[in-house]
Amino acid sequence: MQTSEIIVIAGPTASGKSGLALALAERLDGVVINADSMQVYRDIPILAAAPSASDCSRVPHRLYGIYDASVHGNVVDWLELCKAEIAAARARNKTPVIVGGTGMYIEALTEGVTPIPETPGAIRSQIALLQKEQGLAALYDLVAKNAPETAARLSPNDATRLRRAAEIWLHTGKPLSYWHTVPLIKNFAPQDFFRIYIKPPRDILDARARIRFDLMMQQGALKEVQELAARNLPDSLPAMHALGVQELKAFLNGQTSLEEAVELAKLHTRQYAKRQSTWFNNRFSPDLVFPGCFKTSAPTSGFPTNDAGSDKFAPGSSSGSNRFAAEGITHRFAADSSVSKNFVDEVVDNLKKRYKMLAK
């Protein structure tokens, strides 16, 4: 079954987006297209929870691992690549299935993009140097002095957004709030999209986030960060701010214990998921909301169980020895899961009602 419409799946980290995307792409003869700002980097497949080789053999996956960690990826470049992949999928009569948790990417695609001029590398380096030498407080003071409206909406500890606000002001002489008043450049009509929001209960999401990082550690996250750190890349690069990178890097530098680094990474993951949820609750208008195919209370293992009901993805289990813990890290919706199958059926039924479907 095919549809020319664009499926968009959004939700916080560890919510099961990738699994649903895979199930829908198989059902709708689709192509999975990445909308996660960390999964574009090939150097951090474990910490970014990139799709496994098995997943990629089942349906085509696009825009995963396309950049080296030294590249400063951005929403404008991603959007152009995404539009090209959507066009290519449609040309082959495939259904584009966009999936990710980066709200800025999702919004740029579905609502349009603000025409902010691209920041030159020299200015990014200047802001990165200021942060390195004087800390986040200096960045916040710079933004507060020159763009007080922007500063009022930012946390003094939000390094990524503070850097962005400082870069934009330094490059354009205008605050970020000004650019938000400029008309958006739209790429598609609203009716081109079918939006799905995965919204798990908070306790389930927190449990899955904790278990997921344990699995990442089993799969070699520490070695991944060790290899990345050996390249001495600037900490201002996006890939260096993937969840777990700075925390494990601190351990490698002797600044903390491994246990403390892991616990901090788990905390930051849960905090990030909360911020994502808040963002999507306020700025994403879904056609369907799915609570996820999870247990209704916090599990001892945050992952789907096998047919026998055992927690085969629990940390320390022998089943977790292959690269992505037998699909566990990206929270695959098992093919025989009645919950996920029922939801896929619901999505298809809604698409049939809204759009003219083509039977294969």
N, C-alpha and C positions, 0 to 999 in steps of 0.2 A: 504494500500500500504506500502511496506517495502523496505528498502535498507540496505545493510550491511555496507555502508559507514558511516563515523562519521561526523555529522553536527556540525560545530563550529560557534557560534554566538558571535560576539564581538562588543564592542562599549562603549562609555562613560556612566557614571552614569546618570540615568533619561532619557535614550534614547529609552526605550521600549524593551530591550533585552528579558526580562522574558516573556513578552506577546507574542512575536514572537516565542520564544522557545515552549511555551505552544501550540500555534496554529499549529506549525510544528509537534510537538510530537503527537498531536491528529491525524493529517493527515497522518503521516508516521508510526503510531503504535510504538511510540518511548518512550524513557525514558529520562527525563531531568536530566542532571548531572551538578552540580554547579562548576563553575570556578571563584568564587568570594572569595577573601581571608577573607572578613568579614562575609559573609553569612554562613561560617562554624561554627560560634559561636552561641550557643543557647541562650545566655543571652541578645542578642541585636537584636531580630527579627524585631523590628520596625525601628530602625536606620539603620539596614542593609538591609531593604526592602525585608525580607524573603518572600517566597511564602506563600499564604494563605492556610488554610485547604481545601478550595473549590478547589483551583488549584491542590493540591496534591491528591484530590479525583478523578480528571479528568484524570490525567496521573501520573505515578510514578515519584517522585522527589528523587534524591540521593545526598548525601554529603552536605545537609543543616542541620545546627544545630548539628553537630557531636561532637563539642568540647565545653568544659567549657571555660569560659573566662580566666581561670588561665593557660590554655595550650598555649604554644608558637608554633602555627601552622607554617608550612613552606612549600615551594614549593616541596621539595623532598617527604615529607610524603603525601602531596596532590596528587602528580603524581602517586604514588603507589596505592593509593585508587582509583583514577580515572581510571587507567588501569584495575583494578579489576572490577570496575563497567561497563566499556566498554565490557570486556570479558563476564560478566554476562548477559548484555543486548543482546549481539550477540548470546550467548548460548540459549536465549529464543526467538531468531528471532525478537528482538526489535531493533529499530534504536536509537543509542546513539545520543543525542542532547546536546552538551556541550555549556553552556552559562555563560558568566561572563565578567567583566571588568578589571580583574587583568591581565595585559599584561604578567607578568612573568609566570603566570600559563599557559596561552594560548600558549606562546612561548615554554615553556618546553614540552608541549604535542605535538605540531605540528612540532617543529624544533629540539627538543632534549634538554637535560639538561647538564649544566656544572657540572663536577664532583667535586664540592667544598665540602670538608669535613664538616660534620655537626658541628656547633659550640657548645661546651659544655655549660651547663647552668651557670657554674661558671664564664665563660668569659662574657656571656651576662649580668650577674649581675654586673660584674666589670665595664663594659662599661655603664650600666644604672646608677651606682653609680657616675661615673665620670660626666655624663650628669646632674644628679640631683645636685651635689655639685658645679660644675664649669660651667655648661651651655653648650649650643651647640657650642659656640666658642671654648671650650676646645676640643670637639670631632673633630671639623674641623681642629684645629691645629694639633691634633694627626695624622689625616689622611694626611694632607698636608705635614707633616714632614716625614712620612714613606711611603706614597703612593701618591706622588705629581700628577701623571697622573690621578689617580682616583679622587683626590680632585678637579682637574681642571674641571672635568665634573659634579661636584655636587654643588648644591646651599648650601651656609652656613646655610640656614634655613630648609633644608630638613632633618629633624630629623631621619626619618626611614632609608634613604639610608646612612646617615652618621654613624648611629649605625652599620648598616650591614657592611660597609667598615671597620670600626674600629675593629669589631669583627673578620672579616676574617683575617685582618693583624695580630692581636694579637694572633689568633689561629694558623695560618699557616706560619706566617713570610713572606708571599707574598702578594702583593697588589691585589686588585680585578681585575685590568687590566691584571695581569698575568693569572688568571683563565679564563679570556675571550679568551685567545689564545689556551687553551687546547681543543682538539677535543670534540665535543658534543657527549653525549650518546643518540642515537636516538632510539625511541620506535616504530615508525610507518613510513611507506613510505609516501611521499608527496601526492600521489594519493589516500591515504586512507581518506582524508579530503575533505569536501565541506565547504568552508569558506564564511561566510556572515558578512559584516561589516555594522552596523547601524550608519549612519552619518547624524544626523539631522542638519538643519540650526542652526547657533550659537544662534540667538535670541530666537528660539523656545526652544532650550536646556536650556538656561539660565532661561527662564520663567518657564519651567517644574521643574527645580531644586528648584526655589524659592517656587513654590506652593507645591511641594512634602514635603519640610521641614515643612511647615505650617500644612500639613496633618499629618505628623509624630508627631507633637506636640499635635494635637487633639487626636491622638490615644494613647498617654501615653508615649512619648519619655522621658519626664522629670522624670517620675516615674521609667522608665527603667534605666536611668542614676543614679538616687538616690539609687536604689537597688544595682547597680554595684559599686557605690562609697562606699557604706556601707561595702563592703568586703575588702576595703583597699588594693586592688591589685596593684602591681607595675605599674607605668605609662609606663614602657618599653614594657609591653605585647601588642601584636598586637590589641587585642580587645579594649584596652583603647584608641586606635587611630582611631576608627571608626568615621566617620564624625558626629559631634554633641556631642560626649562624652566629650571631654575636654572643649568645649564651655559651655555646660550645667553644667558640674562639677564646672566650675569657678563661675557660678551663685549660685549654691548650697553652695559654700564656701564663698559667700558674696563678691566676687571680681568684680562683674559686675552686671548690671541689667539683667532681663530676656530678655527684648527687645534687648539689646546689644548682649547678648549671641546668640539669634536666628539670628540676622542679621549677626553676625560673622560666624555662622555655614553655613548660606546660601552663604556667600562670599566664604568660604573655599570649599563648594560643587561645586560652579561654577569654582573655580580655579582648583580643582581636575579634573573636567570634561574636562577642557581645556588641562591639562597635559595628560590625557588619550587619547584625540583626537590626540594630537601631536604624542604620542607614536604609536598609531595604524596607523596613516597616514604614519609614517616612517618605521614601522617594521612588519606590518601585510599585507599580500598579499591576498585580498579577491577574491573569484570567482564571488560574487555579492555584490554590494553596494546598500543599501536601505536608503533613506532619512527619513523614518519613516512615520507612518500614522497620521500626524499632520496637523494643519492648516498652511498655507503658511506665515502667519504673527504672531507675538507674541500674544498669546491669553490672555484674562483676567484670564482664568483658564487653566492650562497646561495639562488638562486631557481630554480624549475622552468624548463626551457628550452622554446623553441617547437618546432614540429614538425620544423624543419630542424636542431635540436640546438644552435642558437646561444644565447648568453647574452643574450637580449633585454632582461633587466632589469638588466644590469650598469650601474654608475654611469657616466654620460657617454654612454650609448647614446641614440639618437634615439627609441627606443621608450618611454623613460621620461618623455615630456613631458606626459602627461596626469596628472590629479590623483593617482591612486593607482598610477602606474607600471603601467598595464594589469593591475591586480589584484596587482601584485608585493608591495606593502608588507604586505598581510595574508596573503601566502603561499598563494594559492589552489591548491587541488588541481585541476589541469586536468581538464576533463571527459573527455579521452581518455587520461588517465594510467592505465595498467594497474595500477599499485601502489595508487593511491587507490580505483579501481573495485573491485579485489579486496578491499580492506579494507571498503568499504561493503557488498559482498556478504557478507563475514564477519559484520559487525554484524547485517545483516538475518537471516542464518541463525541466529545466536544468539538474536535476538529471537523468531524463529519457534519455536525450541525452548523458550524460557522463557514466552512469552506467546501468547495466541491473537491471530493477526493477521487483519485485515480487508482483503480484496482490493478495490481500487477498481474 
